[in-house]
């Protein structure tokens, strides 16, 4: 059996009412993520000081961007460390 080509038919058949819907949930119940809110920021930073990925955090695309920007701002003014604790 030859390997499946890219862009070929998927194994799962979709009916007319079975559309792919984007996920609209988020794990942060705020409109915007603020760089001064350290309790929210620390939830999404690993023990090594890295920002966790969207797949791990479960945030929406918009909130993940806001999170990254807020962490960068908080690090710049020394509210958060650049590296984690050893």
ZITABEL-V708936 format. One record per residue. N is the residue number from 1. RES is the residue in one small letter. OMEGA is omega in degrees with one decimal (none if undefined). NEAR is the number of other ideal C-beta (glycine too) atoms within 12 Angstrom. D_CENTER is the distance of its C-alpha to the mean C-alpha in whole Angstrom. Layout:
BEGIN
n=N res=RES omega=OMEGA near=NEAR d_center=D_CENTER
n=N res=RES omega=OMEGA near=NEAR d_center=D_CENTER
END
This chain:
BEGIN
n=1 res=x omega=-177.1 near=3 d_center=39
n=2 res=x omega=179.2 near=5 d_center=37
n=3 res=x omega=-179.3 near=6 d_center=33
n=4 res=x omega=179.9 near=10 d_center=31
n=5 res=x omega=176.8 near=8 d_center=30
n=6 res=x omega=178.8 near=7 d_center=27
n=7 res=x omega=179.8 near=6 d_center=27
n=8 res=x omega=-178.6 near=9 d_center=29
n=9 res=x omega=178.8 near=10 d_center=29
n=10 res=x omega=-178.4 near=11 d_center=27
n=11 res=x omega=-178.5 near=7 d_center=28
n=12 res=x omega=178.2 near=8 d_center=27
n=13 res=x omega=-179.6 near=8 d_center=29
n=14 res=x omega=177.3 near=11 d_center=28
n=15 res=x omega=-177.4 near=7 d_center=30
n=16 res=x omega=-179.1 near=6 d_center=30
n=17 res=x omega=-175.0 near=7 d_center=29
n=18 res=x omega=-179.1 near=9 d_center=26
n=19 res=x omega=174.8 near=8 d_center=23
n=20 res=x omega=-179.8 near=9 d_center=20
n=21 res=x omega=176.4 near=8 d_center=18
n=22 res=x omega=178.0 near=9 d_center=14
n=23 res=x omega=-177.1 near=14 d_center=12
n=24 res=x omega=-179.4 near=10 d_center=13
n=25 res=x omega=174.2 near=13 d_center=11
n=26 res=x omega=-177.3 near=23 d_center=9
n=27 res=x omega=177.5 near=20 d_center=10
n=28 res=x omega=-177.4 near=25 d_center=11
n=29 res=x omega=176.7 near=11 d_center=14
n=30 res=x omega=177.9 near=19 d_center=15
n=31 res=x omega=178.8 near=11 d_center=15
n=32 res=x omega=178.1 near=18 d_center=14
n=33 res=x omega=-175.6 near=34 d_center=13
n=34 res=x omega=-177.7 near=20 d_center=16
n=35 res=x omega=-179.7 near=23 d_center=16
n=36 res=x omega=-179.3 near=16 d_center=19
n=37 res=x omega=-172.5 near=22 d_center=18
n=38 res=x omega=179.6 near=22 d_center=17
n=39 res=x omega=177.2 near=16 d_center=17
n=40 res=x omega=-177.1 near=27 d_center=14
n=41 res=x omega=-177.1 near=31 d_center=12
n=42 res=x omega=177.6 near=22 d_center=14
n=43 res=x omega=-173.5 near=21 d_center=12
n=44 res=x omega=177.4 near=32 d_center=9
n=45 res=x omega=-179.3 near=31 d_center=11
n=46 res=x omega=179.4 near=17 d_center=13
n=47 res=x omega=176.6 near=12 d_center=17
n=48 res=x omega=177.2 near=13 d_center=17
n=49 res=x omega=179.8 near=20 d_center=15
n=50 res=x omega=175.3 near=19 d_center=12
n=51 res=x omega=-179.3 near=30 d_center=9
n=52 res=x omega=-176.7 near=23 d_center=7
n=53 res=x omega=-179.6 near=15 d_center=5
n=54 res=x omega=179.3 near=21 d_center=2
n=55 res=x omega=-178.8 near=10 d_center=6
n=56 res=x omega=-175.4 near=16 d_center=7
n=57 res=x omega=-177.9 near=29 d_center=5
n=58 res=x omega=-179.9 near=19 d_center=6
n=59 res=x omega=173.8 near=30 d_center=4
n=60 res=x omega=-178.8 near=21 d_center=6
n=61 res=x omega=-178.9 near=17 d_center=6
n=62 res=x omega=-179.7 near=19 d_center=9
n=63 res=x omega=178.5 near=27 d_center=7
n=64 res=x omega=176.1 near=25 d_center=4
n=65 res=x omega=178.7 near=18 d_center=8
n=66 res=x omega=178.7 near=29 d_center=10
n=67 res=x omega=-179.4 near=38 d_center=8
n=68 res=x omega=179.5 near=26 d_center=9
n=69 res=x omega=179.5 near=20 d_center=12
n=70 res=x omega=178.2 near=33 d_center=13
n=71 res=x omega=178.5 near=35 d_center=13
n=72 res=x omega=179.0 near=20 d_center=15
n=73 res=x omega=-179.9 near=21 d_center=18
n=74 res=x omega=177.1 near=29 d_center=18
n=75 res=x omega=-178.1 near=22 d_center=19
n=76 res=x omega=-179.8 near=14 d_center=21
n=77 res=x omega=171.0 near=13 d_center=23
n=78 res=x omega=171.6 near=11 d_center=23
n=79 res=x omega=176.8 near=21 d_center=21
n=80 res=x omega=176.0 near=29 d_center=19
n=81 res=x omega=176.5 near=20 d_center=20
n=82 res=x omega=179.6 near=17 d_center=19
n=83 res=x omega=179.5 near=13 d_center=20
n=84 res=x omega=179.6 near=14 d_center=20
n=85 res=x omega=-178.9 near=12 d_center=23
n=86 res=x omega=none near=7 d_center=25
END
